[in-house]
């Protein structure tokens, strides 16, 4: 199968489609709490989240560089068909968990796709294991634990500070939650939109090294401005589409929230996400906000959190990376069957 400009175009379009799916799959991350507490209408919340996702996508590029050069060696994904297989693994798993209403990790789905293709093509040498451990696995484990603990502590502190406050203070938290939900959407754009920037950067680099495009278009792993713009627009449009199944899970089924709880969860989650995005760690926004919701909900009483739902979500977290890797590896073998020259 000869590499052509049309295959490159198809890979970029599918990558942007993944970004779009990521937008509606993860729209709940930013707006589930603000909708469930009725601080904003669903329509206004979705519009606000889309705008903030768009802006957030331009804040950092560390996550994009991690995805483009820190997960698999360049020779493992030096053809467009290989990148396509990785994307298929991520998209299929994302759609399955969306249909099931489970807030799984789009970040880990994409990393899993790259890992699956790398291993299928080159065995254990096809993955930068230390990079996966250092930038994905350890932060992926620690971020929800940190979100649970910090969410609990922030909510506990707010309860203590507001112990003598007039009941009308709750209205102020409704206003405040509109701001914190915006911060959460900003953090989501800063983290999640970058993953696809990394994928498109890999595709353009492979095309440049193969003589398919002018090397000056993508001379190195730096993210180009046109890649940022395309990914920002795709995730913003996806957010506009919403993700109402997952919004119901996060906003009502995990714990019943009031505006003060929503503020505490969103402030905590956005702080964690902005920090990890700055350091180039592609963690799951879904993991973090879910853990923060559980943490603030547990302050009222432990049984205020529906732990059975949390267990189901945790199961989806654990399965995401290997499941996406398996689907991507299967896609690679299908492509190799269709293209015997692919080794």
N, C-alpha and C positions, 0 to 999 in steps of 0.2 A: 504493500500500500504506500504509494509515493506521497510524501508530505507536500501539501499544497497550501496556498494562502486560504483556501476555503476551509480546510481542516482547522487551521489556526483560528479563523473566524468562528467556526462552530464551537471550538473549545472556549473562546472568550464569551460567546453568547450563553453557553451552558453555565459557565462560571458566574456570569451576571444573573442567570436564572437562579442559581444556588443562593446568591446574595439576596435576591428577591424573596425566595422561599424562607431564607434566614430571617428576613424582615417580618413576614407575617407569622412565622413560627415563633419568633421571640418578641413579638409586639407585646405579649403579656408581661414580659419582664419589667417593662417600664410602666404600663398602665393598668395592670390587674388590680393593684391595691387602690389606686385613685378612682377607678370605676366602681369597685365593690363597696367603697366607703361613701360613694356618691359625692365626692368632692368635685368631680368633673363628669360631664356627660360622656358616653362612649365616643361620640363623634368628635367632640373637642379634644378629648384625650388622645385619640388616634392622630389627629392633625398635629397637635403639640409634639407627640412622640416622633412623628415623621420629620418634622423640622429639626428637632434636636438631634435625631440620628444623622441627618444630613450634615449638620455642623460638626458633630463629634467625629465624623469620618476624616476630617481634615486636621485633627489635633496632633496625632502621633503616627509614626510608621514602624515602631519597634516590633509589633506583632507581625506585620507584613514581612519584615526581614526574617523573623524567626521561621515563619511558614515557608518562605522561599529558599532559605539556605540552611535551616537548623534542624529539619526533620529527616530528610533523605538526602543522599549525595546527588550532585547534578546528573551523573550518568544513569541514575535510576529512573529519572523522569525526563530524558532528553529527547522524547518524541511526543507529539501532540496526542497520539492515541493513548499513551500511558497516563497523561494528565487527565484525559477524558475518563479513563477507567477509575481514577481516584475520585473524580467528581461524581460519577455514577454511584459509587459506594456511599458517599456522603448524602447525596440527594435522596436516594431510595430510603435510607435509614431515617432521614429527617421527615420524609412524607409518611412513613409508617408510624412513627411516634406522634406525628401531628394527628393522624387519623385515630390513634388510640387515646388522644388527649393527654399525653404525657410530656411534661416539659423537659425533654432530654437536651443534651448539649450539641449545638451545631458546631462549636469549635472542635470538640472531640470527634465528631463525625467526620469532619474534614481531615483532621490529623490521622484518624483511623484509615481514611481512604488512601492517603499518601503512604502510610505504613504498609497497608495491604499490597499496594502495587510494588513498593520497594522490596518487600519480602518475596513476593511472587516472582519477581524478575531476577533478584540477586541473592536471595536467601537472607541470612542474618546480616550480611555486609550491605544490604540494601536499605538499612535504617541507621540513622545516627542515634543510637540508643541513649547515649548520655544526654544529648539534646532533648530527646523525648522525655527522659526522666527529669531533667533539670527544669525544663520550660513548660512541660505539660502535666506529667504525672504528679510530681510533688506539689506544684501549685494547685492542681486539680483536686488533690486530697485536702490540702491545708485551707484553701479559700472557703469552702462551705463550713468547715469546722470553725474558722475564724469568724465567718458571718453569723453562725449560730451563737457563739460566745459574745461577740460584740453587740449583736442585735439584742440579746438578753440584757447586757450591761447598760446599753444606751436607753432601753425602755425602762429598766429599773431606776436609772438616774432621773429620767423624766417623771416617773411616778413620784419620786422623792421631792423633786423641785416643784411639782404641781399639787402637792398634797393639800395645800391650803388655798388653791386657786378657785376662783368662781367658776361654776359650771359652764358659763358662756365662753370660757377659753377654748372649748372644743371647736367653736366656729372659726377661731383663728387658725387652728390646725388644719381646717379644710382649705383655707387660703394657702397656708404653708405647704400643704401637700401638693398643690399645683406646681410649686417651685421645686420640691424634692423629686417629683415625678419627672420634671424636665431634666434635672441633674442625672437621674437614672437613665433616661433616654440618651442624654449626651454621652454618658459613660458607655452605654451599649454601642453607640456608633463608633466611639473611639476604640473599642475592643473588637467588635464583631465584623465591622466593614473591612477591617484590615486583613482578615484571613483571605478573602477573595483577592485583595490587592496582591498578596503574596503568590497566589495561584496564577494570576494573570502575568505577574512578573516572571515566574518560572516559564510559562508558555512563550512569552516574548523572547526570553533569553535562549530557549531552545530553538526558536525560529531564527534568531540572529546568528547563533553558532552554526546552524545548518545552512546558512546562506539564503534563507527564505525571505528575510527582511533585511533592511539596512541595519548594521550593528549600532549605528548612532541612535536608532530609535530606543534600544534598550542595551546600553553598553555594560551595565553591571547590575547588582541586586537592588540598587536604589529604586524606590517606587516613583514612577513618573507621574506628573500632574494629571495627565489625561486618564491614567488608571485610577487615581484617587477620585476624580470627578465621576467617572462611570460607576464605580462601586458605591460611592455616596448616594448617587441618584437611585441605584437599584435597591439598596436597603431601605431608603426612604419611601419609595413606591411600595415595596413589600409591606412596610409598616402600615401604610395607608390601607392596605387590604385587610389588616387585622388578623387576629388569631383567636377567635372567640371560644373555641373548645378549651384551649390552654388558659385563657383568661379566667374561665369558670373554675378550673382546677386550682390555679394560684390564688385567685381573689376570694374564693369562698370555701373551697373544700379543704384546704390545708389548715386554715384558722379563720375565725370570724374576726374581722378587723374594724377598728374605728380610725378616724383620721390621725390621731396621735400615734397609733401603731404603724400606720402607713408611712408617716414621716420618719419614724425611727428606722424602719426597715429600709427605706429608700436612701436615707442619708448614709447609713452604714454600708449598704451595697455599693453605692456610687463611689464612696471613698476607696473601698477595696478595688473596684474595677479600674478606677483612674490610676491607682498606684501600679497595678499589674500591667496595664496597657503601656504605661510609661517605661516599664522595665522589659517590655516585649514578651510578656507571658500570655499566650492565647488561652486563657481560662474561660470557663463557662459562666456567662452572665446568669443563666438559668440556675445553675448550682448555687450561686451566691445569693440571689434574691430569694430563692426558696428557703435557704438556710436562715436568712435574716428574718423572713416572715415567721418561721418556726421559732426563732429565738425570741422575738417580741411577743409572739402568741403565748409562749410558755411562761411569761411573767405573770399573766393573769392566773393561770393554774396549768399544770402539766397536761391535764385532759382537755384543755382548750385547743390543743393541737391534735389534729386527727392523724395520729402516728401511722395508721394503716395506709393512708394516702402517701405519707412520707416514705414508707417502706417501698411502695410501688415505684415512686419517683427514684429512690436510691437504686432500685434494681435496673431502671432504665439508664441511669448514670453508668453503672458498672458494665452494662452490656454494650454501650454505645461504641467505644473505640474498637473492641474486637469484632462487633457485628458489622460496622462500616468497613473494617479491614477485610473481613471475609467476603462481603459483597463486591468490594473493589478488586480483590484477588480473583474472584470468579469472573468479573468483567474483563480483567486482563487476559485470562485464559481463553475467553471467547474471542477477544480481539486477536490474540495470537493464532488461534485456529483459523480465523478469517484472513490473517496476514502471516503466512508461514515464515516470511523474511524477518519478522520481529523476534529478536532473541533477547 
